């Protein structure tokens, strides 16, 4: 019984660590994108900042790729 409980706790810890690492990576990706967008388009509105900070990794990657060809912030975030 204690072996099962210990294994269950260990799996829970590992899952929590993985989720934490993924969230940390997403925050880092969002911060880089915010910085690049600010440099290219100027100060971002609070609404746009929140959108980027709450985005998933796939959206952040897609927006990061668009920054090179976009002429406006809206073109990046469409």
N, CA, C and O atoms as a GROMACS GRO file, in nm:
protein
  312
    1UNK      N    1   0.083  -0.120   0.000
    1UNK     CA    2   0.000   0.000   0.000
    1UNK      C    3   0.087   0.126   0.000
    1UNK      O    4   0.061   0.218  -0.077
    2UNK      N    5   0.190   0.130   0.085
    2UNK     CA    6   0.273   0.250   0.088
    2UNK      C    7   0.352   0.266  -0.041
    2UNK      O    8   0.382   0.378  -0.081
    3UNK      N    9   0.386   0.156  -0.106
    3UNK     CA   10   0.456   0.164  -0.234
    3UNK      C   11   0.368   0.231  -0.339
    3UNK      O   12   0.415   0.316  -0.415
    4UNK      N   13   0.242   0.194  -0.342
    4UNK     CA   14   0.147   0.256  -0.435
    4UNK      C   15   0.134   0.405  -0.405
    4UNK      O   16   0.140   0.488  -0.496
    5UNK      N   17   0.117   0.439  -0.278
    5UNK     CA   18   0.101   0.579  -0.239
    5UNK      C   19   0.225   0.660  -0.274
    5UNK      O   20   0.214   0.772  -0.324
    6UNK      N   21   0.341   0.604  -0.249
    6UNK     CA   22   0.466   0.674  -0.281
    6UNK      C   23   0.479   0.696  -0.432
    6UNK      O   24   0.517   0.805  -0.476
    7UNK      N   25   0.448   0.594  -0.510
    7UNK     CA   26   0.454   0.606  -0.656
    7UNK      C   27   0.355   0.713  -0.704
    7UNK      O   28   0.387   0.791  -0.794
    8UNK      N   29   0.237   0.714  -0.645
    8UNK     CA   30   0.134   0.811  -0.681
    8UNK      C   31   0.182   0.953  -0.651
    8UNK      O   32   0.164   1.044  -0.732
    9UNK      N   33   0.243   0.972  -0.534
    9UNK     CA   34   0.297   1.103  -0.497
    9UNK      C   35   0.408   1.145  -0.592
    9UNK      O   36   0.414   1.260  -0.635
   10UNK      N   37   0.496   1.052  -0.624
   10UNK     CA   38   0.609   1.081  -0.714
   10UNK      C   39   0.558   1.123  -0.852
   10UNK      O   40   0.607   1.219  -0.911
   11UNK      N   41   0.460   1.049  -0.903
   11UNK     CA   42   0.403   1.085  -1.034
   11UNK      C   43   0.339   1.223  -1.029
   11UNK      O   44   0.351   1.301  -1.123
   12UNK      N   45   0.272   1.253  -0.920
   12UNK     CA   46   0.211   1.384  -0.903
   12UNK      C   47   0.315   1.495  -0.900
   12UNK      O   48   0.295   1.601  -0.959
   13UNK      N   49   0.426   1.471  -0.830
   13UNK     CA   50   0.534   1.570  -0.825
   13UNK      C   51   0.592   1.592  -0.964
   13UNK      O   52   0.616   1.706  -1.004
   14UNK      N   53   0.617   1.484  -1.036
   14UNK     CA   54   0.674   1.496  -1.170
   14UNK      C   55   0.581   1.573  -1.263
   14UNK      O   56   0.625   1.659  -1.339
   15UNK      N   57   0.453   1.541  -1.255
   15UNK     CA   58   0.356   1.611  -1.339
   15UNK      C   59   0.352   1.759  -1.304
   15UNK      O   60   0.347   1.843  -1.394
   16UNK      N   61   0.356   1.791  -1.178
   16UNK     CA   62   0.356   1.930  -1.134
   16UNK      C   63   0.480   2.004  -1.180
   16UNK      O   64   0.473   2.119  -1.222
   17UNK      N   65   0.594   1.937  -1.174
   17UNK     CA   66   0.719   1.998  -1.220
   17UNK      C   67   0.713   2.025  -1.370
   17UNK      O   68   0.756   2.130  -1.417
   18UNK      N   69   0.661   1.930  -1.446
   18UNK     CA   70   0.651   1.947  -1.591
   18UNK      C   71   0.558   2.062  -1.626
   18UNK      O   72   0.587   2.142  -1.715
   19UNK      N   73   0.446   2.071  -1.556
   19UNK     CA   74   0.352   2.180  -1.581
   19UNK      C   75   0.416   2.314  -1.546
   19UNK      O   76   0.401   2.412  -1.619
   20UNK      N   77   0.488   2.317  -1.437
   20UNK     CA   78   0.557   2.440  -1.396
   20UNK      C   79   0.662   2.483  -1.497
   20UNK      O   80   0.674   2.602  -1.528
   21UNK      N   81   0.737   2.388  -1.547
   21UNK     CA   82   0.838   2.419  -1.647
   21UNK      C   83   0.774   2.471  -1.775
   21UNK      O   84   0.823   2.567  -1.835
   22UNK      N   85   0.665   2.408  -1.817
   22UNK     CA   86   0.596   2.451  -1.938
   22UNK      C   87   0.541   2.592  -1.921
   22UNK      O   88   0.552   2.674  -2.011
   23UNK      N   89   0.482   2.620  -1.807
   23UNK     CA   90   0.428   2.754  -1.782
   23UNK      C   91   0.541   2.856  -1.778
   23UNK      O   92   0.525   2.968  -1.827
   24UNK      N   93   0.654   2.819  -1.721
   24UNK     CA   94   0.769   2.908  -1.717
   24UNK      C   95   0.821   2.938  -1.857
   24UNK      O   96   0.858   3.052  -1.887
   25UNK      N   97   0.823   2.837  -1.942
   25UNK     CA   98   0.866   2.857  -2.080
   25UNK      C   99   0.769   2.949  -2.153
   25UNK      O  100   0.812   3.038  -2.226
   26UNK      N  101   0.640   2.928  -2.134
   26UNK     CA  102   0.541   3.013  -2.199
   26UNK      C  103   0.554   3.157  -2.154
   26UNK      O  104   0.543   3.249  -2.235
   27UNK      N  105   0.579   3.178  -2.025
   27UNK     CA  106   0.598   3.315  -1.975
   27UNK      C  107   0.720   3.378  -2.041
   27UNK      O  108   0.717   3.495  -2.079
   28UNK      N  109   0.827   3.299  -2.054
   28UNK     CA  110   0.948   3.350  -2.120
   28UNK      C  111   0.923   3.383  -2.266
   28UNK      O  112   0.969   3.486  -2.315
   29UNK      N  113   0.851   3.295  -2.335
   29UNK     CA  114   0.818   3.321  -2.475
   29UNK      C  115   0.734   3.447  -2.488
   29UNK      O  116   0.757   3.528  -2.577
   30UNK      N  117   0.638   3.463  -2.399
   30UNK     CA  118   0.551   3.580  -2.403
   30UNK      C  119   0.631   3.708  -2.377
   30UNK      O  120   0.608   3.809  -2.442
   31UNK      N  121   0.725   3.703  -2.283
   31UNK     CA  122   0.806   3.821  -2.251
   31UNK      C  123   0.895   3.861  -2.369
   31UNK      O  124   0.911   3.980  -2.397
   32UNK      N  125   0.951   3.763  -2.437
   32UNK     CA  126   1.033   3.793  -2.555
   32UNK      C  127   0.947   3.855  -2.664
   32UNK      O  128   0.986   3.955  -2.724
   33UNK      N  129   0.831   3.796  -2.690
   33UNK     CA  130   0.743   3.850  -2.792
   33UNK      C  131   0.698   3.992  -2.757
   33UNK      O  132   0.696   4.079  -2.844
   34UNK      N  133   0.663   4.016  -2.632
   34UNK     CA  134   0.624   4.150  -2.589
   34UNK      C  135   0.736   4.250  -2.614
   34UNK      O  136   0.712   4.362  -2.660
   35UNK      N  137   0.855   4.210  -2.584
   35UNK     CA  138   0.971   4.299  -2.603
   35UNK      C  139   0.992   4.331  -2.752
   35UNK      O  140   1.013   4.446  -2.789
   36UNK      N  141   0.985   4.228  -2.836
   36UNK     CA  142   1.002   4.249  -2.980
   36UNK      C  143   0.892   4.337  -3.037
   36UNK      O  144   0.918   4.427  -3.117
   37UNK      N  145   0.768   4.310  -2.996
   37UNK     CA  146   0.656   4.390  -3.045
   37UNK      C  147   0.667   4.535  -3.000
   37UNK      O  148   0.636   4.626  -3.078
   38UNK      N  149   0.710   4.558  -2.879
   38UNK     CA  150   0.728   4.694  -2.828
   38UNK      C  151   0.836   4.768  -2.906
   38UNK      O  152   0.822   4.886  -2.938
   39UNK      N  153   0.942   4.697  -2.937
   39UNK     CA  154   1.050   4.759  -3.014
   39UNK      C  155   1.005   4.795  -3.155
   39UNK      O  156   1.044   4.899  -3.208
   40UNK      N  157   0.923   4.710  -3.215
   40UNK     CA  158   0.880   4.734  -3.353
   40UNK      C  159   0.762   4.831  -3.364
   40UNK      O  160   0.758   4.915  -3.453
   41UNK      N  161   0.665   4.818  -3.272
   41UNK     CA  162   0.540   4.894  -3.285
   41UNK      C  163   0.517   4.996  -3.175
   41UNK      O  164   0.416   5.067  -3.178
   42UNK      N  165   0.605   5.005  -3.079
   42UNK     CA  166   0.586   5.098  -2.968
   42UNK      C  167   0.508   5.034  -2.854
   42UNK      O  168   0.483   4.914  -2.852
   43UNK      N  169   0.471   5.118  -2.759
   43UNK     CA  170   0.402   5.072  -2.638
   43UNK      C  171   0.274   4.996  -2.673
   43UNK      O  172   0.194   5.042  -2.754
   44UNK      N  173   0.256   4.880  -2.610
   44UNK     CA  174   0.137   4.798  -2.632
   44UNK      C  175   0.031   4.831  -2.527
   44UNK      O  176   0.063   4.864  -2.413
   45UNK      N  177  -0.093   4.822  -2.566
   45UNK     CA  178  -0.203   4.845  -2.472
   45UNK      C  179  -0.206   4.732  -2.369
   45UNK      O  180  -0.153   4.624  -2.391
   46UNK      N  181  -0.268   4.760  -2.259
   46UNK     CA  182  -0.282   4.659  -2.154
   46UNK      C  183  -0.360   4.538  -2.205
   46UNK      O  184  -0.331   4.424  -2.169
   47UNK      N  185  -0.459   4.564  -2.289
   47UNK     CA  186  -0.540   4.455  -2.346
   47UNK      C  187  -0.452   4.361  -2.431
   47UNK      O  188  -0.464   4.239  -2.420
   48UNK      N  189  -0.366   4.417  -2.514
   48UNK     CA  190  -0.278   4.336  -2.599
   48UNK      C  191  -0.176   4.261  -2.513
   48UNK      O  192  -0.144   4.145  -2.541
   49UNK      N  193  -0.125   4.326  -2.409
   49UNK     CA  194  -0.029   4.261  -2.320
   49UNK      C  195  -0.093   4.139  -2.252
   49UNK      O  196  -0.032   4.032  -2.245
   50UNK      N  197  -0.214   4.156  -2.203
   50UNK     CA  198  -0.283   4.045  -2.138
   50UNK      C  199  -0.310   3.931  -2.236
   50UNK      O  200  -0.298   3.814  -2.200
   51UNK      N  201  -0.347   3.966  -2.358
   51UNK     CA  202  -0.371   3.865  -2.461
   51UNK      C  203  -0.246   3.781  -2.484
   51UNK      O  204  -0.253   3.658  -2.489
   52UNK      N  205  -0.133   3.846  -2.497
   52UNK     CA  206  -0.007   3.776  -2.523
   52UNK      C  207   0.036   3.696  -2.400
   52UNK      O  208   0.079   3.581  -2.414
   53UNK      N  209   0.024   3.754  -2.283
   53UNK     CA  210   0.066   3.685  -2.161
   53UNK      C  211  -0.019   3.562  -2.131
   53UNK      O  212   0.027   3.471  -2.062
   54UNK      N  213  -0.142   3.558  -2.181
   54UNK     CA  214  -0.230   3.444  -2.154
   54UNK      C  215  -0.235   3.344  -2.270
   54UNK      O  216  -0.308   3.245  -2.263
   55UNK      N  217  -0.159   3.370  -2.375
   55UNK     CA  218  -0.164   3.285  -2.495
   55UNK      C  219  -0.092   3.153  -2.473
   55UNK      O  220  -0.002   3.142  -2.388
   56UNK      N  221  -0.132   3.052  -2.550
   56UNK     CA  222  -0.063   2.923  -2.546
   56UNK      C  223   0.063   2.929  -2.634
   56UNK      O  224   0.081   3.023  -2.711
   57UNK      N  225   0.147   2.828  -2.621
   57UNK     CA  226   0.274   2.826  -2.692
   57UNK      C  227   0.257   2.830  -2.844
   57UNK      O  228   0.336   2.894  -2.914
   58UNK      N  229   0.156   2.763  -2.894
   58UNK     CA  230   0.133   2.761  -3.040
   58UNK      C  231   0.103   2.901  -3.093
   58UNK      O  232   0.156   2.940  -3.197
   59UNK      N  233   0.019   2.975  -3.023
   59UNK     CA  234  -0.012   3.112  -3.065
   59UNK      C  235   0.111   3.201  -3.056
   59UNK      O  236   0.137   3.281  -3.146
   60UNK      N  237   0.187   3.187  -2.949
   60UNK     CA  238   0.307   3.268  -2.933
   60UNK      C  239   0.406   3.242  -3.046
   60UNK      O  240   0.467   3.335  -3.098
   61UNK      N  241   0.421   3.118  -3.085
   61UNK     CA  242   0.511   3.083  -3.195
   61UNK      C  243   0.460   3.142  -3.327
   61UNK      O  244   0.537   3.201  -3.402
   62UNK      N  245   0.332   3.127  -3.353
   62UNK     CA  246   0.273   3.180  -3.476
   62UNK      C  247   0.291   3.332  -3.484
   62UNK      O  248   0.328   3.385  -3.588
   63UNK      N  249   0.264   3.401  -3.374
   63UNK     CA  250   0.280   3.546  -3.371
   63UNK      C  251   0.426   3.587  -3.387
   63UNK      O  252   0.456   3.686  -3.453
   64UNK      N  253   0.515   3.511  -3.327
   64UNK     CA  254   0.658   3.541  -3.338
   64UNK      C  255   0.705   3.532  -3.483
   64UNK      O  256   0.790   3.611  -3.525
   65UNK      N  257   0.652   3.438  -3.557
   65UNK     CA  258   0.689   3.425  -3.698
   65UNK      C  259   0.633   3.540  -3.781
   65UNK      O  260   0.697   3.583  -3.877
   66UNK      N  261   0.517   3.590  -3.745
   66UNK     CA  262   0.453   3.697  -3.822
   66UNK      C  263   0.520   3.834  -3.802
   66UNK      O  264   0.505   3.923  -3.886
   67UNK      N  265   0.593   3.849  -3.695
   67UNK     CA  266   0.650   3.980  -3.663
   67UNK      C  267   0.743   4.029  -3.774
   67UNK      O  268   0.759   4.150  -3.792
   68UNK      N  269   0.804   3.938  -3.846
   68UNK     CA  270   0.901   3.977  -3.950
   68UNK      C  271   0.834   4.045  -4.069
   68UNK      O  272   0.892   4.136  -4.128
   69UNK      N  273   0.716   4.003  -4.105
   69UNK     CA  274   0.651   4.056  -4.225
   69UNK      C  275   0.536   4.152  -4.195
   69UNK      O  276   0.486   4.217  -4.286
   70UNK      N  277   0.496   4.162  -4.071
   70UNK     CA  278   0.379   4.244  -4.036
   70UNK      C  279   0.413   4.392  -4.037
   70UNK      O  280   0.523   4.434  -4.002
   71UNK      N  281   0.315   4.471  -4.078
   71UNK     CA  282   0.328   4.616  -4.076
   71UNK      C  283   0.254   4.680  -3.958
   71UNK      O  284   0.265   4.800  -3.936
   72UNK      N  285   0.181   4.600  -3.884
   72UNK     CA  286   0.109   4.649  -3.768
   72UNK      C  287   0.095   4.539  -3.663
   72UNK      O  288   0.109   4.420  -3.693
   73UNK      N  289   0.067   4.580  -3.543
   73UNK     CA  290   0.046   4.484  -3.434
   73UNK      C  291  -0.073   4.395  -3.464
   73UNK      O  292  -0.070   4.276  -3.434
   74UNK      N  293  -0.178   4.452  -3.520
   74UNK     CA  294  -0.296   4.372  -3.553
   74UNK      C  295  -0.265   4.263  -3.655
   74UNK      O  296  -0.323   4.154  -3.648
   75UNK      N  297  -0.175   4.290  -3.748
   75UNK     CA  298  -0.134   4.186  -3.844
   75UNK      C  299  -0.064   4.071  -3.774
   75UNK      O  300  -0.081   3.956  -3.814
   76UNK      N  301   0.011   4.100  -3.673
   76UNK     CA  302   0.081   3.994  -3.598
   76UNK      C  303  -0.020   3.909  -3.522
   76UNK      O  304  -0.011   3.786  -3.524
   77UNK      N  305  -0.115   3.972  -3.457
   77UNK     CA  306  -0.204   3.904  -3.365
   77UNK      C  307  -0.333   3.851  -3.428
   77UNK      O  308  -0.421   3.802  -3.357
   78UNK      N  309  -0.346   3.861  -3.557
   78UNK     CA  310  -0.469   3.813  -3.621
   78UNK      C  311  -0.481   3.663  -3.616
   78UNK      O  312  -0.580   3.608  -3.665
   0.00000   0.00000   0.00000
